[in-house]
């Protein structure tokens, strides 16, 4: 499979940084290629990734709050 084929198949469901590392490019290079190809994240996957990111941010804030008290 070519790099372009891998991106078209995997990018919609795989986090960008993980895919970039797998195919041996930087995050910025991957996002540029994705933009040029017009590939988009699967909306369900994007929603799950955003929820996970929000949860992680909330946990960091909780840890910070209790660390200062």
N, CA, C, O and CB atoms as a CASP TS submission, in Angstrom:
PFRMAT TS
TARGET T0000
AUTHOR 0000-0000-0000
METHOD Language model
MODEL 1
PARENT N/A
ATOM      1  N   UNK     1       0.838  -1.189   0.000  1.00  0.00           N
ATOM      2  CA  UNK     1       0.000   0.000   0.000  1.00  0.00           C
ATOM      3  C   UNK     1       0.878   1.247   0.000  1.00  0.00           C
ATOM      4  O   UNK     1       1.885   1.306   0.705  1.00  0.00           O
ATOM      5  CB  UNK     1      -0.951   0.001   1.217  1.00  0.00           C
ATOM      6  N   UNK     2       0.497   2.221  -0.779  1.00  0.00           N
ATOM      7  CA  UNK     2       1.267   3.459  -0.814  1.00  0.00           C
ATOM      8  C   UNK     2       0.937   4.307   0.410  1.00  0.00           C
ATOM      9  O   UNK     2      -0.037   4.051   1.117  1.00  0.00           O
ATOM     10  CB  UNK     2       0.982   4.247  -2.114  1.00  0.00           C
ATOM     11  N   UNK     3       1.754   5.305   0.643  1.00  0.00           N
ATOM     12  CA  UNK     3       1.535   6.221   1.760  1.00  0.00           C
ATOM     13  C   UNK     3       0.175   6.907   1.632  1.00  0.00           C
ATOM     14  O   UNK     3      -0.542   7.060   2.622  1.00  0.00           O
ATOM     15  CB  UNK     3       2.661   7.272   1.825  1.00  0.00           C
ATOM     16  N   UNK     4      -0.176   7.314   0.426  1.00  0.00           N
ATOM     17  CA  UNK     4      -1.453   7.985   0.198  1.00  0.00           C
ATOM     18  C   UNK     4      -2.619   7.045   0.501  1.00  0.00           C
ATOM     19  O   UNK     4      -3.608   7.461   1.103  1.00  0.00           O
ATOM     20  CB  UNK     4      -1.541   8.493  -1.251  1.00  0.00           C
ATOM     21  N   UNK     5      -2.509   5.796   0.093  1.00  0.00           N
ATOM     22  CA  UNK     5      -3.572   4.830   0.372  1.00  0.00           C
ATOM     23  C   UNK     5      -3.727   4.599   1.870  1.00  0.00           C
ATOM     24  O   UNK     5      -4.844   4.524   2.382  1.00  0.00           O
ATOM     25  CB  UNK     5      -3.287   3.503  -0.334  1.00  0.00           C
ATOM     26  N   UNK     6      -2.600   4.488   2.566  1.00  0.00           N
ATOM     27  CA  UNK     6      -2.647   4.312   4.024  1.00  0.00           C
ATOM     28  C   UNK     6      -3.359   5.487   4.686  1.00  0.00           C
ATOM     29  O   UNK     6      -4.180   5.299   5.583  1.00  0.00           O
ATOM     30  CB  UNK     6      -1.223   4.163   4.601  1.00  0.00           C
ATOM     31  N   UNK     7      -3.044   6.681   4.243  1.00  0.00           N
ATOM     32  CA  UNK     7      -3.666   7.867   4.827  1.00  0.00           C
ATOM     33  C   UNK     7      -5.168   7.856   4.553  1.00  0.00           C
ATOM     34  O   UNK     7      -5.964   8.110   5.457  1.00  0.00           O
ATOM     35  CB  UNK     7      -3.022   9.156   4.264  1.00  0.00           C
ATOM     36  N   UNK     8      -5.553   7.568   3.330  1.00  0.00           N
ATOM     37  CA  UNK     8      -6.982   7.550   2.988  1.00  0.00           C
ATOM     38  C   UNK     8      -7.761   6.525   3.813  1.00  0.00           C
ATOM     39  O   UNK     8      -8.903   6.774   4.198  1.00  0.00           O
ATOM     40  CB  UNK     8      -7.160   7.252   1.502  1.00  0.00           C
ATOM     41  N   UNK     9      -7.145   5.379   4.081  1.00  0.00           N
ATOM     42  CA  UNK     9      -7.824   4.312   4.813  1.00  0.00           C
ATOM     43  C   UNK     9      -7.782   4.546   6.326  1.00  0.00           C
ATOM     44  O   UNK     9      -8.791   4.377   7.010  1.00  0.00           O
ATOM     45  CB  UNK     9      -7.193   2.963   4.477  1.00  0.00           C
ATOM     46  N   UNK    10      -6.621   4.932   6.840  1.00  0.00           N
ATOM     47  CA  UNK    10      -6.442   4.985   8.293  1.00  0.00           C
ATOM     48  C   UNK    10      -6.794   6.322   8.939  1.00  0.00           C
ATOM     49  O   UNK    10      -7.283   6.342  10.068  1.00  0.00           O
ATOM     50  CB  UNK    10      -5.037   4.659   8.619  1.00  0.00           C
ATOM     51  N   UNK    11      -6.559   7.436   8.253  1.00  0.00           N
ATOM     52  CA  UNK    11      -6.757   8.747   8.883  1.00  0.00           C
ATOM     53  C   UNK    11      -8.158   8.969   9.461  1.00  0.00           C
ATOM     54  O   UNK    11      -8.274   9.545  10.543  1.00  0.00           O
ATOM     55  CB  UNK    11      -6.471   9.818   7.883  1.00  0.00           C
ATOM     56  N   UNK    12      -9.227   8.533   8.780  1.00  0.00           N
ATOM     57  CA  UNK    12     -10.558   8.780   9.339  1.00  0.00           C
ATOM     58  C   UNK    12     -10.781   8.156  10.726  1.00  0.00           C
ATOM     59  O   UNK    12     -11.631   8.633  11.478  1.00  0.00           O
ATOM     60  CB  UNK    12     -11.596   8.255   8.391  1.00  0.00           C
ATOM     61  N   UNK    13     -10.040   7.110  11.072  1.00  0.00           N
ATOM     62  CA  UNK    13     -10.291   6.417  12.334  1.00  0.00           C
ATOM     63  C   UNK    13      -9.111   6.393  13.300  1.00  0.00           C
ATOM     64  O   UNK    13      -9.257   5.933  14.432  1.00  0.00           O
ATOM     65  CB  UNK    13     -10.699   5.028  12.050  1.00  0.00           C
ATOM     66  N   UNK    14      -7.947   6.878  12.877  1.00  0.00           N
ATOM     67  CA  UNK    14      -6.739   6.791  13.700  1.00  0.00           C
ATOM     68  C   UNK    14      -6.281   8.204  14.075  1.00  0.00           C
ATOM     69  O   UNK    14      -6.288   9.096  13.226  1.00  0.00           O
ATOM     70  CB  UNK    14      -5.604   6.021  12.948  1.00  0.00           C
ATOM     71  N   UNK    15      -5.883   8.418  15.334  1.00  0.00           N
ATOM     72  CA  UNK    15      -5.361   9.741  15.706  1.00  0.00           C
ATOM     73  C   UNK    15      -4.175  10.141  14.817  1.00  0.00           C
ATOM     74  O   UNK    15      -3.313   9.321  14.501  1.00  0.00           O
ATOM     75  CB  UNK    15      -4.933   9.747  17.190  1.00  0.00           C
ATOM     76  N   UNK    16      -4.154  11.403  14.428  1.00  0.00           N
ATOM     77  CA  UNK    16      -3.126  11.915  13.532  1.00  0.00           C
ATOM     78  C   UNK    16      -1.698  11.640  13.980  1.00  0.00           C
ATOM     79  O   UNK    16      -0.903  11.129  13.191  1.00  0.00           O
ATOM     80  CB  UNK    16      -3.304  13.367  13.372  1.00  0.00           C
ATOM     81  N   UNK    17      -1.349  11.964  15.222  1.00  0.00           N
ATOM     82  CA  UNK    17       0.039  11.735  15.648  1.00  0.00           C
ATOM     83  C   UNK    17       0.469  10.268  15.551  1.00  0.00           C
ATOM     84  O   UNK    17       1.608   9.975  15.186  1.00  0.00           O
ATOM     85  CB  UNK    17       0.218  12.212  17.070  1.00  0.00           C
ATOM     86  N   UNK    18      -0.439   9.355  15.876  1.00  0.00           N
ATOM     87  CA  UNK    18      -0.114   7.926  15.774  1.00  0.00           C
ATOM     88  C   UNK    18       0.106   7.519  14.326  1.00  0.00           C
ATOM     89  O   UNK    18       1.034   6.770  14.023  1.00  0.00           O
ATOM     90  CB  UNK    18      -1.230   7.074  16.393  1.00  0.00           C
ATOM     91  N   UNK    19      -0.739   8.006  13.438  1.00  0.00           N
ATOM     92  CA  UNK    19      -0.594   7.690  12.014  1.00  0.00           C
ATOM     93  C   UNK    19       0.681   8.304  11.449  1.00  0.00           C
ATOM     94  O   UNK    19       1.390   7.663  10.674  1.00  0.00           O
ATOM     95  CB  UNK    19      -1.814   8.188  11.224  1.00  0.00           C
ATOM     96  N   UNK    20       0.973   9.534  11.831  1.00  0.00           N
ATOM     97  CA  UNK    20       2.191  10.196  11.350  1.00  0.00           C
ATOM     98  C   UNK    20       3.426   9.394  11.745  1.00  0.00           C
ATOM     99  O   UNK    20       4.331   9.191  10.935  1.00  0.00           O
ATOM    100  CB  UNK    20       2.287  11.632  11.908  1.00  0.00           C
ATOM    101  N   UNK    21       3.455   8.945  12.989  1.00  0.00           N
ATOM    102  CA  UNK    21       4.591   8.151  13.454  1.00  0.00           C
ATOM    103  C   UNK    21       4.666   6.835  12.674  1.00  0.00           C
ATOM    104  O   UNK    21       5.754   6.404  12.294  1.00  0.00           O
ATOM    105  CB  UNK    21       4.478   7.874  14.977  1.00  0.00           C
ATOM    106  N   UNK    22       3.532   6.205  12.436  1.00  0.00           N
ATOM    107  CA  UNK    22       3.486   4.923  11.730  1.00  0.00           C
ATOM    108  C   UNK    22       4.032   5.033  10.305  1.00  0.00           C
ATOM    109  O   UNK    22       4.765   4.156   9.848  1.00  0.00           O
ATOM    110  CB  UNK    22       2.054   4.399  11.696  1.00  0.00           C
ATOM    111  N   UNK    23       3.673   6.107   9.609  1.00  0.00           N
ATOM    112  CA  UNK    23       4.127   6.236   8.225  1.00  0.00           C
ATOM    113  C   UNK    23       5.442   7.007   8.101  1.00  0.00           C
ATOM    114  O   UNK    23       5.969   7.164   7.000  1.00  0.00           O
ATOM    115  CB  UNK    23       3.060   6.920   7.400  1.00  0.00           C
ATOM    116  N   UNK    24       5.968   7.487   9.227  1.00  0.00           N
ATOM    117  CA  UNK    24       7.292   8.107   9.232  1.00  0.00           C
ATOM    118  C   UNK    24       7.343   9.545   8.754  1.00  0.00           C
ATOM    119  O   UNK    24       8.291   9.949   8.081  1.00  0.00           O
ATOM    120  CB  UNK    24       8.192   7.315   8.402  1.00  0.00           C
ATOM    121  N   UNK    25       6.313  10.326   9.106  1.00  0.00           N
ATOM    122  CA  UNK    25       6.306  11.754   8.772  1.00  0.00           C
ATOM    123  C   UNK    25       5.993  12.549  10.038  1.00  0.00           C
ATOM    124  O   UNK    25       5.575  11.981  11.046  1.00  0.00           O
ATOM    125  CB  UNK    25       5.265  12.070   7.640  1.00  0.00           C
ATOM    126  N   UNK    26       6.195  13.862   9.979  1.00  0.00           N
ATOM    127  CA  UNK    26       5.832  14.701  11.119  1.00  0.00           C
ATOM    128  C   UNK    26       4.319  14.915  11.117  1.00  0.00           C
ATOM    129  O   UNK    26       3.651  14.683  10.109  1.00  0.00           O
ATOM    130  CB  UNK    26       6.588  16.068  11.073  1.00  0.00           C
ATOM    131  N   UNK    27       3.795  15.354  12.241  1.00  0.00           N
ATOM    132  CA  UNK    27       2.361  15.661  12.332  1.00  0.00           C
ATOM    133  C   UNK    27       1.971  16.701  11.280  1.00  0.00           C
ATOM    134  O   UNK    27       0.962  16.554  10.590  1.00  0.00           O
ATOM    135  CB  UNK    27       1.999  16.173  13.753  1.00  0.00           C
ATOM    136  N   UNK    28       2.786  17.753  11.167  1.00  0.00           N
ATOM    137  CA  UNK    28       2.486  18.819  10.200  1.00  0.00           C
ATOM    138  C   UNK    28       2.480  18.303   8.770  1.00  0.00           C
ATOM    139  O   UNK    28       1.627  18.694   7.973  1.00  0.00           O
ATOM    140  CB  UNK    28       3.498  19.948  10.328  1.00  0.00           C
ATOM    141  N   UNK    29       3.414  17.438   8.444  1.00  0.00           N
ATOM    142  CA  UNK    29       3.447  16.867   7.095  1.00  0.00           C
ATOM    143  C   UNK    29       2.179  16.050   6.834  1.00  0.00           C
ATOM    144  O   UNK    29       1.592  16.131   5.755  1.00  0.00           O
ATOM    145  CB  UNK    29       4.706  15.983   6.907  1.00  0.00           C
ATOM    146  N   UNK    30       1.766  15.268   7.823  1.00  0.00           N
ATOM    147  CA  UNK    30       0.554  14.468   7.669  1.00  0.00           C
ATOM    148  C   UNK    30      -0.655  15.365   7.458  1.00  0.00           C
ATOM    149  O   UNK    30      -1.444  15.140   6.539  1.00  0.00           O
ATOM    150  CB  UNK    30       0.341  13.570   8.894  1.00  0.00           C
ATOM    151  N   UNK    31      -0.807  16.382   8.304  1.00  0.00           N
ATOM    152  CA  UNK    31      -1.973  17.255   8.181  1.00  0.00           C
ATOM    153  C   UNK    31      -1.985  17.997   6.843  1.00  0.00           C
ATOM    154  O   UNK    31      -3.053  18.249   6.285  1.00  0.00           O
ATOM    155  CB  UNK    31      -2.003  18.258   9.332  1.00  0.00           C
ATOM    156  N   UNK    32      -0.818  18.342   6.331  1.00  0.00           N
ATOM    157  CA  UNK    32      -0.741  18.978   5.014  1.00  0.00           C
ATOM    158  C   UNK    32      -1.225  18.005   3.928  1.00  0.00           C
ATOM    159  O   UNK    32      -2.010  18.376   3.055  1.00  0.00           O
ATOM    160  CB  UNK    32       0.714  19.447   4.717  1.00  0.00           C
ATOM    161  N   UNK    33      -0.744  16.751   3.996  1.00  0.00           N
ATOM    162  CA  UNK    33      -1.147  15.747   3.006  1.00  0.00           C
ATOM    163  C   UNK    33      -2.651  15.488   3.085  1.00  0.00           C
ATOM    164  O   UNK    33      -3.328  15.390   2.061  1.00  0.00           O
ATOM    165  CB  UNK    33      -0.368  14.430   3.221  1.00  0.00           C
ATOM    166  N   UNK    34      -3.160  15.381   4.298  1.00  0.00           N
ATOM    167  CA  UNK    34      -4.589  15.130   4.502  1.00  0.00           C
ATOM    168  C   UNK    34      -5.404  16.274   3.895  1.00  0.00           C
ATOM    169  O   UNK    34      -6.403  16.046   3.213  1.00  0.00           O
ATOM    170  CB  UNK    34      -4.913  14.972   6.018  1.00  0.00           C
ATOM    171  N   UNK    35      -4.968  17.491   4.151  1.00  0.00           N
ATOM    172  CA  UNK    35      -5.661  18.657   3.613  1.00  0.00           C
ATOM    173  C   UNK    35      -5.641  18.642   2.077  1.00  0.00           C
ATOM    174  O   UNK    35      -6.660  18.901   1.436  1.00  0.00           O
ATOM    175  CB  UNK    35      -5.016  19.955   4.146  1.00  0.00           C
ATOM    176  N   UNK    36      -4.489  18.341   1.503  1.00  0.00           N
ATOM    177  CA  UNK    36      -4.359  18.301   0.049  1.00  0.00           C
ATOM    178  C   UNK    36      -5.250  17.214  -0.573  1.00  0.00           C
ATOM    179  O   UNK    36      -5.788  17.393  -1.666  1.00  0.00           O
ATOM    180  CB  UNK    36      -2.896  18.064  -0.339  1.00  0.00           C
ATOM    181  N   UNK    37      -5.400  16.084   0.138  1.00  0.00           N
ATOM    182  CA  UNK    37      -6.213  14.978  -0.372  1.00  0.00           C
ATOM    183  C   UNK    37      -7.698  15.159  -0.071  1.00  0.00           C
ATOM    184  O   UNK    37      -8.542  14.494  -0.670  1.00  0.00           O
ATOM    185  CB  UNK    37      -5.732  13.668   0.219  1.00  0.00           C
ATOM    186  N   UNK    38      -8.009  16.048   0.846  1.00  0.00           N
ATOM    187  CA  UNK    38      -9.406  16.264   1.209  1.00  0.00           C
ATOM    188  C   UNK    38      -9.984  15.185   2.104  1.00  0.00           C
ATOM    189  O   UNK    38     -11.200  14.997   2.139  1.00  0.00           O
ATOM    190  CB  UNK    38     -10.228  16.366  -0.019  1.00  0.00           C
ATOM    191  N   UNK    39      -9.133  14.475   2.824  1.00  0.00           N
ATOM    192  CA  UNK    39      -9.584  13.398   3.719  1.00  0.00           C
ATOM    193  C   UNK    39     -10.064  14.016   5.030  1.00  0.00           C
ATOM    194  O   UNK    39      -9.439  14.934   5.561  1.00  0.00           O
ATOM    195  CB  UNK    39      -8.437  12.358   3.982  1.00  0.00           C
ATOM    196  N   UNK    40     -11.165  13.508   5.538  1.00  0.00           N
ATOM    197  CA  UNK    40     -11.740  14.022   6.782  1.00  0.00           C
ATOM    198  C   UNK    40     -11.840  12.898   7.808  1.00  0.00           C
ATOM    199  O   UNK    40     -11.898  11.720   7.454  1.00  0.00           O
ATOM    200  CB  UNK    40     -13.134  14.650   6.528  1.00  0.00           C
ATOM    201  N   UNK    41     -11.859  13.278   9.086  1.00  0.00           N
ATOM    202  CA  UNK    41     -12.086  12.321  10.167  1.00  0.00           C
ATOM    203  C   UNK    41     -13.531  11.841  10.118  1.00  0.00           C
ATOM    204  O   UNK    41     -14.422  12.588   9.716  1.00  0.00           O
ATOM    205  CB  UNK    41     -11.765  12.954  11.550  1.00  0.00           C
ATOM    206  N   UNK    42     -13.761  10.611  10.519  1.00  0.00           N
ATOM    207  CA  UNK    42     -15.108  10.096  10.691  1.00  0.00           C
ATOM    208  C   UNK    42     -15.749  10.908  11.819  1.00  0.00           C
ATOM    209  O   UNK    42     -15.136  11.039  12.878  1.00  0.00           O
ATOM    210  CB  UNK    42     -15.108   8.545  11.008  1.00  0.00           C
ATOM    211  N   UNK    43     -16.948  11.455  11.641  1.00  0.00           N
ATOM    212  CA  UNK    43     -17.561  12.303  12.672  1.00  0.00           C
ATOM    213  C   UNK    43     -17.702  11.619  14.032  1.00  0.00           C
ATOM    214  O   UNK    43     -17.518  12.264  15.064  1.00  0.00           O
ATOM    215  CB  UNK    43     -18.916  12.753  12.210  1.00  0.00           C
ATOM    216  N   UNK    44     -18.022  10.335  14.049  1.00  0.00           N
ATOM    217  CA  UNK    44     -18.135   9.623  15.333  1.00  0.00           C
ATOM    218  C   UNK    44     -16.784   9.528  16.026  1.00  0.00           C
ATOM    219  O   UNK    44     -16.685   9.730  17.236  1.00  0.00           O
ATOM    220  CB  UNK    44     -18.712   8.213  15.122  1.00  0.00           C
ATOM    221  N   UNK    45     -15.750   9.221  15.261  1.00  0.00           N
ATOM    222  CA  UNK    45     -14.400   9.114  15.825  1.00  0.00           C
ATOM    223  C   UNK    45     -13.941  10.475  16.323  1.00  0.00           C
ATOM    224  O   UNK    45     -13.358  10.579  17.402  1.00  0.00           O
ATOM    225  CB  UNK    45     -13.402   8.558  14.778  1.00  0.00           C
ATOM    226  N   UNK    46     -14.201  11.521  15.543  1.00  0.00           N
ATOM    227  CA  UNK    46     -13.811  12.875  15.939  1.00  0.00           C
ATOM    228  C   UNK    46     -14.484  13.256  17.261  1.00  0.00           C
ATOM    229  O   UNK    46     -13.852  13.846  18.137  1.00  0.00           O
ATOM    230  CB  UNK    46     -14.181  13.894  14.832  1.00  0.00           C
ATOM    231  N   UNK    47     -15.758  12.917  17.396  1.00  0.00           N
ATOM    232  CA  UNK    47     -16.487  13.218  18.629  1.00  0.00           C
ATOM    233  C   UNK    47     -15.871  12.473  19.816  1.00  0.00           C
ATOM    234  O   UNK    47     -15.691  13.051  20.888  1.00  0.00           O
ATOM    235  CB  UNK    47     -17.979  12.845  18.480  1.00  0.00           C
ATOM    236  N   UNK    48     -15.552  11.202  19.626  1.00  0.00           N
ATOM    237  CA  UNK    48     -14.930  10.417  20.697  1.00  0.00           C
ATOM    238  C   UNK    48     -13.564  10.978  21.092  1.00  0.00           C
ATOM    239  O   UNK    48     -13.232  11.046  22.276  1.00  0.00           O
ATOM    240  CB  UNK    48     -14.785   8.958  20.264  1.00  0.00           C
ATOM    241  N   UNK    49     -12.778  11.376  20.097  1.00  0.00           N
ATOM    242  CA  UNK    49     -11.456  11.934  20.381  1.00  0.00           C
ATOM    243  C   UNK    49     -11.583  13.248  21.154  1.00  0.00           C
ATOM    244  O   UNK    49     -10.811  13.500  22.080  1.00  0.00           O
ATOM    245  CB  UNK    49     -10.671  12.157  19.070  1.00  0.00           C
ATOM    246  N   UNK    50     -12.556  14.088  20.778  1.00  0.00           N
ATOM    247  CA  UNK    50     -12.769  15.349  21.485  1.00  0.00           C
ATOM    248  C   UNK    50     -13.234  15.116  22.912  1.00  0.00           C
ATOM    249  O   UNK    50     -12.812  15.827  23.823  1.00  0.00           O
ATOM    250  CB  UNK    50     -13.782  16.205  20.745  1.00  0.00           C
ATOM    251  N   UNK    51     -14.103  14.125  23.120  1.00  0.00           N
ATOM    252  CA  UNK    51     -14.560  13.803  24.468  1.00  0.00           C
ATOM    253  C   UNK    51     -13.391  13.340  25.330  1.00  0.00           C
ATOM    254  O   UNK    51     -13.276  13.724  26.494  1.00  0.00           O
ATOM    255  CB  UNK    51     -15.655  12.723  24.425  1.00  0.00           C
ATOM    256  N   UNK    52     -12.527  12.516  24.751  1.00  0.00           N
ATOM    257  CA  UNK    52     -11.365  12.017  25.478  1.00  0.00           C
ATOM    258  C   UNK    52     -10.430  13.167  25.839  1.00  0.00           C
ATOM    259  O   UNK    52      -9.914  13.224  26.955  1.00  0.00           O
ATOM    260  CB  UNK    52     -10.617  10.960  24.645  1.00  0.00           C
ATOM    261  N   UNK    53     -10.212  14.077  24.902  1.00  0.00           N
ATOM    262  CA  UNK    53      -9.345  15.233  25.141  1.00  0.00           C
ATOM    263  C   UNK    53      -9.907  16.111  26.262  1.00  0.00           C
ATOM    264  O   UNK    53      -9.163  16.589  27.119  1.00  0.00           O
ATOM    265  CB  UNK    53      -9.182  16.060  23.848  1.00  0.00           C
ATOM    266  N   UNK    54     -11.217  16.315  26.246  1.00  0.00           N
ATOM    267  CA  UNK    54     -11.878  17.115  27.272  1.00  0.00           C
ATOM    268  C   UNK    54     -11.755  16.453  28.638  1.00  0.00           C
ATOM    269  O   UNK    54     -11.509  17.124  29.640  1.00  0.00           O
ATOM    270  CB  UNK    54     -13.353  17.327  26.919  1.00  0.00           C
ATOM    271  N   UNK    55     -11.924  15.152  28.672  1.00  0.00           N
ATOM    272  CA  UNK    55     -11.807  14.402  29.932  1.00  0.00           C
ATOM    273  C   UNK    55     -10.386  14.513  30.494  1.00  0.00           C
ATOM    274  O   UNK    55     -10.205  14.693  31.699  1.00  0.00           O
ATOM    275  CB  UNK    55     -12.182  12.910  29.715  1.00  0.00           C
ATOM    276  N   UNK    56      -9.384  14.406  29.625  1.00  0.00           N
ATOM    277  CA  UNK    56      -7.995  14.526  30.058  1.00  0.00           C
ATOM    278  C   UNK    56      -7.711  15.922  30.606  1.00  0.00           C
ATOM    279  O   UNK    56      -7.025  16.066  31.618  1.00  0.00           O
ATOM    280  CB  UNK    56      -7.046  14.212  28.896  1.00  0.00           C
ATOM    281  N   UNK    57      -8.229  16.933  29.951  1.00  0.00           N
ATOM    282  CA  UNK    57      -8.031  18.305  30.414  1.00  0.00           C
ATOM    283  C   UNK    57      -8.680  18.507  31.774  1.00  0.00           C
ATOM    284  O   UNK    57      -8.118  19.173  32.643  1.00  0.00           O
ATOM    285  CB  UNK    57      -8.599  19.307  29.400  1.00  0.00           C
ATOM    286  N   UNK    58      -9.856  17.938  31.957  1.00  0.00           N
ATOM    287  CA  UNK    58     -10.563  18.050  33.237  1.00  0.00           C
ATOM    288  C   UNK    58      -9.758  17.376  34.349  1.00  0.00           C
ATOM    289  O   UNK    58      -9.655  17.912  35.453  1.00  0.00           O
ATOM    290  CB  UNK    58     -11.973  17.420  33.137  1.00  0.00           C
ATOM    291  N   UNK    59      -9.193  16.210  34.062  1.00  0.00           N
ATOM    292  CA  UNK    59      -8.386  15.502  35.060  1.00  0.00           C
ATOM    293  C   UNK    59      -7.144  16.311  35.432  1.00  0.00           C
ATOM    294  O   UNK    59      -6.766  16.357  36.603  1.00  0.00           O
ATOM    295  CB  UNK    59      -7.975  14.114  34.531  1.00  0.00           C
ATOM    296  N   UNK    60      -6.511  16.945  34.456  1.00  0.00           N
ATOM    297  CA  UNK    60      -5.335  17.776  34.737  1.00  0.00           C
ATOM    298  C   UNK    60      -5.700  18.941  35.645  1.00  0.00           C
ATOM    299  O   UNK    60      -4.955  19.274  36.567  1.00  0.00           O
ATOM    300  CB  UNK    60      -4.718  18.300  33.429  1.00  0.00           C
ATOM    301  N   UNK    61      -6.851  19.562  35.383  1.00  0.00           N
ATOM    302  CA  UNK    61      -7.290  20.681  36.221  1.00  0.00           C
ATOM    303  C   UNK    61      -7.565  20.221  37.648  1.00  0.00           C
ATOM    304  O   UNK    61      -7.225  20.913  38.608  1.00  0.00           O
ATOM    305  CB  UNK    61      -8.545  21.334  35.629  1.00  0.00           C
ATOM    306  N   UNK    62      -8.177  19.056  37.782  1.00  0.00           N
ATOM    307  CA  UNK    62      -8.454  18.516  39.119  1.00  0.00           C
ATOM    308  C   UNK    62      -7.159  18.262  39.862  1.00  0.00           C
ATOM    309  O   UNK    62      -7.051  18.589  41.044  1.00  0.00           O
ATOM    310  CB  UNK    62      -9.276  17.218  39.028  1.00  0.00           C
ATOM    311  N   UNK    63      -6.171  17.681  39.187  1.00  0.00           N
ATOM    312  CA  UNK    63      -4.884  17.391  39.815  1.00  0.00           C
ATOM    313  C   UNK    63      -4.194  18.681  40.231  1.00  0.00           C
ATOM    314  O   UNK    63      -3.622  18.760  41.318  1.00  0.00           O
ATOM    315  CB  UNK    63      -3.985  16.588  38.865  1.00  0.00           C
ATOM    316  N   UNK    64      -4.243  19.680  39.378  1.00  0.00           N
ATOM    317  CA  UNK    64      -3.619  20.959  39.662  1.00  0.00           C
ATOM    318  C   UNK    64      -4.274  21.624  40.881  1.00  0.00           C
ATOM    319  O   UNK    64      -3.593  22.181  41.743  1.00  0.00           O
ATOM    320  CB  UNK    64      -3.709  21.879  38.434  1.00  0.00           C
ATOM    321  N   UNK    65      -5.592  21.553  40.931  1.00  0.00           N
ATOM    322  CA  UNK    65      -6.339  22.179  42.015  1.00  0.00           C
ATOM    323  C   UNK    65      -5.972  21.538  43.364  1.00  0.00           C
ATOM    324  O   UNK    65      -5.751  22.237  44.353  1.00  0.00           O
ATOM    325  CB  UNK    65      -7.860  22.062  41.756  1.00  0.00           C
ATOM    326  N   UNK    66      -5.910  20.206  43.386  1.00  0.00           N
ATOM    327  CA  UNK    66      -5.616  19.526  44.652  1.00  0.00           C
ATOM    328  C   UNK    66      -4.138  19.594  44.996  1.00  0.00           C
ATOM    329  O   UNK    66      -3.782  19.464  46.167  1.00  0.00           O
ATOM    330  CB  UNK    66      -6.062  18.071  44.588  1.00  0.00           C
ATOM    331  N   UNK    67      -3.278  19.791  44.031  1.00  0.00           N
ATOM    332  CA  UNK    67      -1.840  19.881  44.290  1.00  0.00           C
ATOM    333  C   UNK    67      -1.498  21.212  44.976  1.00  0.00           C
ATOM    334  O   UNK    67      -0.531  21.284  45.734  1.00  0.00           O
ATOM    335  CB  UNK    67      -1.043  19.735  42.970  1.00  0.00           C
ATOM    336  N   UNK    68      -2.287  22.264  44.714  1.00  0.00           N
ATOM    337  CA  UNK    68      -1.980  23.571  45.294  1.00  0.00           C
ATOM    338  C   UNK    68      -2.604  23.739  46.677  1.00  0.00           C
ATOM    339  O   UNK    68      -2.219  24.638  47.424  1.00  0.00           O
ATOM    340  CB  UNK    68      -2.465  24.681  44.371  1.00  0.00           C
ATOM    341  N   UNK    69      -3.554  22.891  47.020  1.00  0.00           N
ATOM    342  CA  UNK    69      -4.207  23.014  48.347  1.00  0.00           C
ATOM    343  C   UNK    69      -3.479  22.265  49.413  1.00  0.00           C
ATOM    344  O   UNK    69      -3.899  22.272  50.570  1.00  0.00           O
ATOM    345  CB  UNK    69      -5.628  22.521  48.291  1.00  0.00           C
TER
END
